[in-house]
Amino acid sequence: MKVLVLNSGSSSIKYQFVDTDEKLFLAKGIVERIGMSGAVLTHSRYDGDSVSIVGEILDHSLAIEYVLAVMLSKNHGVIEDKEDIDAIGHRVVHGGETFTGSVFITDEVMKVLQDNVDLAPLHNPPNIKGIQAVRRLLPDAPQCGVFDTSFHSHMQPHAYLYGIPYELYKRHKIRRYGFHGTSHRYVAAQAAQMLGKPIEELKMVTAHLGNGCSMAAVDKGISVDTTMGFTPLEGLLMGTRTGDMDPSVILYIMGKEGLSMAEAATLMNKHSGLIGISGESSDMREIISAMKEGSKRSKYAFDVFCYRIKKYVGAYAAAMGGIDVLVFTGGIGENASDVRTAVCEGLGFLGIELDAAKNANKELDLSADGSRTKVLRIPTNEELVIALDTADIVSEMKKEAVTK
């Protein structure tokens, strides 16, 4: 099956066209600056052909029209007709407490997505716009939603409840949800496959480290805890987000600086984290470079970043009663050997021993000989997970339709 995967943001749409039988991408790209001047579509094909197209792309519907046009084009396309797209899979950030897995999108599902907008006001609205645009442009194509939160939906109350009045949880659904679930799910399954062991026999800590960062405790293939919470702000230090913090700090800052709620949210989400501490950048590559040139603040940012990851490795090993595998993924996790070194240093008591040469060479298995706990570097592939889930759902629906 050939599935178009869409990740619709507020001013961008990332896409990938996937052959799920071969598990290969046929085309991928991004539309940026939707609704702004200088909007651009960057498209690349499996054979290396690429093109950039600048245009007045005013909304998500027009953006998807551009995507379809370039996929159909004689010079850069990969399909001859829109009907060559068998299904569309959407990344949807928040499924609330309703969706514990991927779903076929119906009017009832759309209503629940609208109901969950308050839980993800920055993410769910553009996700919904993407679905609505496809309904207009490809009305006969089946669509499925794959949720960032669903992999974490099996957490138990002791892991997801906050220390607030229980009535507030019931009234407003304030709890830990977790995000990056598609990535954590993918790399956990890949780790089990690499090791040739059933995932049901493994206790894993997966670390998705990019501009946004999160970790998960995956016990027997189930996420039992994760660092992100009610929003993606909680947990690890990130490129521009604070991560864990005494909640009184922001109240104190708001009083001292006279910040509104919106300004405080911007401070915590856009101007904190690596860039807030370092004053240099939110990019770990630039942080490491500045640190090696003697920047104390960049060194502070690097150390805080790695220290928090290390703390959660220990916490999650304790929560699961052991650890068999530590997985690094995401842009930083896959590429920053200095981060992996700093995180693993001193974790020998958990059986974590990193091989310096393997780490420097970016091998997949980074474990030293005799390491009791495996340390793996696994490139994530969220788009493939979305495509495969979509293909499975649509195939199952077709089977059911035949048997009725």
C-alpha positions as CSV (number, residue, x, y, z in Angstrom):
1,M,0.0,0.0,0.0
2,K,1.2,3.5,-0.8
3,V,0.4,5.9,2.1
4,L,0.9,9.7,2.2
5,V,1.9,10.7,5.7
6,L,1.2,14.3,6.8
7,N,2.4,16.2,9.8
8,S,0.6,19.5,9.8
9,G,1.9,22.3,12.0
10,S,0.7,25.8,12.4
11,S,2.7,27.2,9.5
12,S,4.2,24.1,7.9
13,I,3.3,20.6,6.6
14,K,5.9,17.8,6.6
15,Y,5.0,14.9,4.3
16,Q,6.4,11.5,3.2
17,F,5.0,9.1,0.6
18,V,5.7,5.6,1.8
19,D,5.5,2.2,0.1
20,T,4.5,0.1,3.1
21,D,5.1,-3.2,1.4
22,E,8.7,-2.4,0.8
23,K,9.0,0.0,3.9
24,L,10.6,2.6,1.7
25,F,9.9,6.3,1.1
26,L,9.1,7.3,-2.5
27,A,9.0,11.1,-1.8
28,K,9.2,13.5,1.1
29,G,9.3,17.1,1.8
30,I,8.0,20.1,3.7
31,V,5.9,23.2,3.0
32,E,7.1,26.1,5.1
33,R,5.8,29.6,5.9
34,I,2.1,28.7,5.2
35,G,0.1,31.9,5.3
36,M,3.2,34.1,5.2
37,S,5.2,35.7,2.4
38,G,7.9,33.6,0.8
39,A,6.2,30.3,1.4
40,V,8.3,27.4,0.0
41,L,7.8,23.7,-0.8
42,T,11.0,21.6,-0.7
43,H,10.5,18.2,-2.3
44,S,12.8,15.2,-2.8
45,R,12.4,11.9,-4.4
46,Y,13.8,8.4,-3.6
47,D,16.3,8.7,-6.4
48,G,17.8,11.9,-5.1
49,D,15.9,14.3,-7.4
50,S,14.8,17.4,-5.5
51,V,13.1,20.8,-6.2
52,S,12.1,23.9,-4.2
53,I,9.0,25.8,-5.2
54,V,8.2,29.3,-3.9
55,G,4.6,30.5,-4.0
56,E,1.7,32.2,-2.2
57,I,0.6,29.3,-0.1
58,L,-2.2,30.9,2.0
59,D,-3.6,28.0,3.9
60,H,-3.2,24.2,4.6
61,S,-5.6,23.3,1.8
62,L,-3.4,25.1,-0.8
63,A,-0.3,23.7,0.8
64,I,-1.6,20.1,0.2
65,E,-2.6,21.1,-3.3
66,Y,1.1,22.0,-3.9
67,V,2.2,18.7,-2.5
68,L,-0.2,16.8,-4.7
69,A,0.9,18.8,-7.7
70,V,4.6,18.1,-7.3
71,M,3.9,14.4,-6.6
72,L,2.0,14.3,-9.9
73,S,4.5,16.4,-11.9
74,K,6.3,14.9,-14.9
75,N,9.8,16.0,-13.8
76,H,9.7,15.4,-10.0
77,G,6.6,13.3,-9.4
78,V,6.1,9.7,-8.2
79,I,2.4,9.1,-9.1
80,E,0.4,9.4,-12.3
81,D,-3.0,9.9,-10.6
82,K,-4.3,11.0,-7.2
83,E,-5.9,7.5,-6.9
84,D,-2.3,6.1,-6.7
85,I,-2.4,7.4,-3.1
86,D,-4.1,4.5,-1.3
87,A,-4.5,6.2,2.1
88,I,-3.4,9.2,4.2
89,G,-2.0,8.9,7.7
90,H,-1.9,11.9,9.9
91,R,0.3,12.6,12.8
92,V,-2.0,13.9,15.5
93,V,-0.4,15.2,18.7
94,H,-3.1,14.7,21.3
95,G,-5.7,11.9,21.6
96,G,-6.5,12.7,25.2
97,E,-7.8,9.8,27.2
98,T,-10.0,8.6,24.3
99,F,-7.6,7.2,21.9
100,T,-5.3,4.4,23.0
101,G,-4.2,3.5,19.5
102,S,-4.4,4.6,15.9
103,V,-7.8,5.1,14.4
104,F,-9.7,5.5,11.1
105,I,-10.9,9.1,10.9
106,T,-14.7,9.5,11.0
107,D,-16.9,12.4,11.9
108,E,-17.1,11.1,15.5
109,V,-13.3,11.0,15.7
110,M,-13.1,14.6,14.3
111,K,-15.5,15.7,17.1
112,V,-13.2,14.2,19.8
113,L,-10.2,15.9,18.2
114,Q,-12.1,19.2,18.4
115,D,-12.9,18.4,22.1
116,N,-9.2,17.9,22.8
117,V,-8.1,21.2,21.3
118,D,-7.8,22.7,24.8
119,L,-5.3,20.0,25.7
120,A,-3.1,20.9,22.7
121,P,-4.1,24.4,21.5
122,L,-0.9,24.8,19.4
123,H,-0.9,21.4,17.8
124,N,-4.3,19.8,17.4
125,P,-5.9,22.7,15.4
126,P,-3.4,22.5,12.5
127,N,-3.6,18.7,12.6
128,I,-7.4,19.1,12.2
129,K,-6.8,21.5,9.3
130,G,-4.7,19.0,7.5
131,I,-7.4,16.3,7.8
132,Q,-10.1,18.8,6.6
133,A,-8.0,19.8,3.6
134,V,-7.5,16.2,2.5
135,R,-11.2,15.6,2.8
136,R,-11.8,18.4,0.3
137,L,-9.0,17.4,-2.1
138,L,-9.1,13.6,-1.8
139,P,-12.7,12.9,-0.7
140,D,-12.6,9.2,-1.4
141,A,-9.2,8.5,0.2
142,P,-9.3,6.8,3.6
143,Q,-7.6,8.7,6.4
144,C,-6.2,7.6,9.7
145,G,-4.9,9.4,12.8
146,V,-1.8,8.2,14.7
147,F,-1.4,9.9,18.1
148,D,1.8,11.1,19.9
149,T,0.1,10.3,23.2
150,S,-1.3,6.8,22.5
151,F,1.8,4.8,23.2
152,H,1.8,6.2,26.7
153,S,-1.9,5.6,27.3
154,H,-1.3,2.5,29.3
155,M,0.4,4.3,32.2
156,Q,-1.1,3.5,35.6
157,P,-2.6,6.3,37.8
158,H,0.5,6.3,40.1
159,A,2.5,7.4,37.0
160,Y,0.1,9.9,35.4
161,L,-1.6,11.6,38.3
162,Y,-0.4,15.0,39.6
163,G,-0.5,16.1,43.2
164,I,-3.4,18.4,42.7
165,P,-7.0,18.0,43.9
166,Y,-8.4,14.9,42.2
167,E,-11.5,16.9,41.2
168,L,-9.3,19.0,38.9
169,Y,-8.1,15.9,37.1
170,K,-11.7,14.7,36.6
171,R,-13.0,18.1,35.6
172,H,-10.2,19.3,33.3
173,K,-8.3,16.0,32.5
174,I,-5.1,17.4,34.0
175,R,-2.7,14.5,34.0
176,R,0.5,13.2,32.5
177,Y,-0.1,12.3,28.8
178,G,3.4,12.1,27.3
179,F,4.4,12.7,23.7
180,H,6.9,11.4,21.1
181,G,5.0,8.1,21.6
182,T,5.4,7.1,17.9
183,S,9.2,7.5,18.1
184,H,9.5,5.7,21.5
185,R,7.3,2.8,20.2
186,Y,9.4,2.5,17.0
187,V,12.8,2.4,18.6
188,A,11.7,0.0,21.3
189,A,10.5,-2.4,18.7
190,Q,13.7,-2.0,16.7
191,A,15.8,-2.6,19.7
192,A,14.1,-5.9,20.4
193,Q,14.6,-6.9,16.8
194,M,18.3,-5.9,16.8
195,L,18.8,-8.0,19.9
196,G,16.8,-10.9,18.6
197,K,14.7,-11.0,21.8
198,P,11.0,-10.7,22.4
199,I,10.1,-7.2,23.5
200,E,8.1,-8.8,26.3
201,E,11.3,-9.9,27.9
202,L,13.0,-6.5,27.9
203,K,13.1,-3.5,30.2
204,M,14.2,-0.4,28.2
205,V,14.8,3.3,28.6
206,T,14.3,5.1,25.4
207,A,15.7,8.7,25.0
208,H,14.3,10.8,22.1
209,L,16.7,13.7,22.1
210,G,16.1,16.5,19.5
211,N,15.0,20.1,19.8
212,G,12.2,18.6,21.9
213,C,13.3,15.8,24.2
214,S,11.6,13.0,26.1
215,M,12.4,9.7,27.7
216,A,10.2,6.6,28.3
217,A,10.4,3.6,30.6
218,V,9.3,0.7,28.3
219,D,8.6,-2.5,30.3
220,K,7.7,-5.5,28.3
221,G,6.8,-3.3,25.3
222,I,4.5,-1.0,27.4
223,S,5.3,2.6,28.2
224,V,5.0,2.7,32.0
225,D,6.3,6.2,32.4
226,T,7.6,9.2,30.4
227,T,9.1,12.5,31.1
228,M,6.8,14.8,29.2
229,G,3.6,15.5,31.0
230,F,0.3,17.4,30.6
231,T,2.2,19.4,27.9
232,P,5.6,18.8,26.2
233,L,7.1,21.3,28.6
234,E,7.8,18.9,31.4
235,G,10.9,16.6,31.8
236,L,14.2,17.0,30.2
237,L,16.0,20.3,29.3
238,M,15.3,21.0,25.7
239,G,16.3,23.4,22.9
240,T,14.0,26.2,24.1
241,R,11.9,24.6,26.8
242,T,12.6,24.6,30.5
243,G,11.8,21.0,31.3
244,D,11.3,20.2,35.0
245,M,11.1,23.2,37.3
246,D,9.7,24.3,40.6
247,P,6.3,25.7,39.5
248,S,6.7,28.5,42.0
249,V,9.6,29.8,39.8
250,I,7.4,31.0,37.0
251,L,4.9,32.6,39.5
252,Y,7.9,34.4,41.0
253,I,9.2,35.6,37.6
254,M,5.7,36.7,36.5
255,G,5.5,38.8,39.6
256,K,9.0,40.3,39.4
257,E,8.9,40.9,35.6
258,G,5.2,41.7,35.3
259,L,4.6,39.0,32.7
260,S,1.2,38.0,31.4
261,M,0.2,34.3,31.2
262,A,1.0,34.4,27.4
263,E,4.3,36.0,28.0
264,A,5.2,33.5,30.7
265,A,4.3,30.6,28.4
266,T,6.5,32.1,25.6
267,L,9.4,32.5,28.1
268,M,9.2,28.8,29.2
269,N,8.6,27.3,25.7
270,K,10.6,29.6,23.4
271,H,13.4,31.3,25.3
272,S,14.5,28.8,27.9
273,G,16.3,25.4,27.8
274,L,19.6,25.2,26.0
275,I,19.3,28.7,24.5
276,G,18.2,30.2,27.8
277,I,21.2,28.9,29.8
278,S,23.8,29.2,27.1
279,G,22.8,32.5,25.5
280,E,24.4,30.9,22.4
281,S,22.0,28.6,20.6
282,S,19.3,25.9,20.9
283,D,21.3,23.7,18.6
284,M,23.4,21.1,20.5
285,R,26.1,21.2,17.8
286,E,26.6,24.9,18.4
287,I,26.5,24.4,22.2
288,I,29.2,21.8,22.1
289,S,31.4,23.9,19.7
290,A,31.0,27.0,22.0
291,M,31.7,24.8,25.1
292,K,35.0,23.5,23.6
293,E,36.0,27.1,22.8
294,G,35.7,27.9,26.5
295,S,32.1,29.2,26.9
296,K,31.1,28.6,30.5
297,R,27.4,29.1,29.9
298,S,27.4,26.6,27.1
299,K,29.2,24.2,29.4
300,Y,26.5,24.7,32.0
301,A,23.8,24.1,29.4
302,F,25.5,20.9,28.2
303,D,26.0,19.6,31.7
304,V,22.4,20.3,32.8
305,F,21.1,18.6,29.6
306,C,23.1,15.4,30.2
307,Y,22.6,15.3,33.9
308,R,18.9,15.3,33.7
309,I,19.0,12.5,31.1
310,K,21.2,10.5,33.5
311,K,18.9,11.1,36.4
312,Y,15.9,9.7,34.5
313,V,17.9,6.7,33.4
314,G,18.4,5.8,37.0
315,A,14.8,6.7,38.0
316,Y,13.3,4.6,35.2
317,A,15.6,1.7,36.0
318,A,14.3,1.9,39.6
319,A,10.7,2.2,38.4
320,M,11.0,-1.0,36.3
321,G,13.1,-2.9,38.7
322,G,16.1,-3.1,36.3
323,I,17.2,-2.1,32.8
324,D,18.3,-4.2,29.9
325,V,18.6,-1.6,27.1
326,L,19.3,2.1,26.8
327,V,18.3,3.6,23.4
328,F,19.4,6.9,22.0
329,T,17.4,8.4,19.2
330,G,16.4,11.8,17.7
331,G,18.8,14.4,16.1
332,I,20.9,14.8,19.3
333,G,20.6,11.2,20.4
334,E,21.6,9.8,17.1
335,N,24.5,12.2,16.3
336,A,26.0,13.8,19.5
337,S,28.6,11.3,20.7
338,D,29.6,13.7,23.4
339,V,26.1,13.7,24.9
340,R,26.0,9.9,24.9
341,T,29.4,9.8,26.6
342,A,28.4,12.2,29.3
343,V,25.1,10.4,30.0
344,C,26.6,7.0,30.3
345,E,29.6,8.0,32.4
346,G,29.2,6.7,35.9
347,L,26.3,4.3,35.1
348,G,28.4,1.2,35.4
349,F,26.4,0.2,38.5
350,L,23.4,-0.3,36.1
351,G,25.5,-2.4,33.8
352,I,25.8,0.4,31.3
353,E,29.3,0.4,29.7
354,L,29.9,2.5,26.5
355,D,32.5,1.6,24.0
356,A,34.3,4.8,23.1
357,A,35.3,3.7,19.6
358,K,31.9,2.5,18.7
359,N,30.3,5.6,20.0
360,A,32.7,7.9,18.0
361,N,32.0,5.8,14.9
362,K,28.2,6.1,15.4
363,E,27.6,2.4,15.3
364,L,24.2,1.0,16.2
365,D,25.4,-1.1,19.1
366,L,27.5,1.2,21.3
367,S,27.9,-1.3,24.2
368,A,31.4,-2.3,25.4
369,D,32.3,-5.9,25.5
370,G,30.7,-7.5,28.6
371,S,28.3,-4.6,29.1
372,R,25.3,-6.1,31.0
373,T,23.0,-3.5,29.6
374,K,22.9,-2.8,25.9
375,V,23.4,0.7,24.7
376,L,22.0,1.3,21.2
377,R,21.8,4.2,18.8
378,I,18.7,3.7,16.6
379,P,17.6,6.3,14.0
380,T,13.9,6.9,14.5
381,N,11.3,6.7,11.7
382,E,7.9,8.0,12.9
383,E,6.6,8.4,9.4
384,L,7.0,4.7,8.8
385,V,5.1,3.8,11.9
386,I,2.3,6.2,10.8
387,A,2.2,4.7,7.3
388,L,2.2,1.1,8.6
389,D,-0.5,1.8,11.2
390,T,-2.6,3.4,8.4
391,A,-2.1,0.5,6.0
392,D,-3.1,-2.0,8.7
393,I,-6.3,-0.1,9.6
394,V,-7.3,0.4,6.0
395,S,-6.5,-3.3,5.1
396,E,-8.5,-4.6,8.0
397,M,-11.5,-2.4,7.1
398,K,-11.4,-3.7,3.5
399,K,-11.4,-7.3,4.8
400,E,-14.3,-6.6,7.0
401,A,-16.2,-5.0,4.1
402,V,-15.6,-8.1,2.0
403,T,-16.9,-10.5,4.7
404,K,-20.1,-8.6,5.4
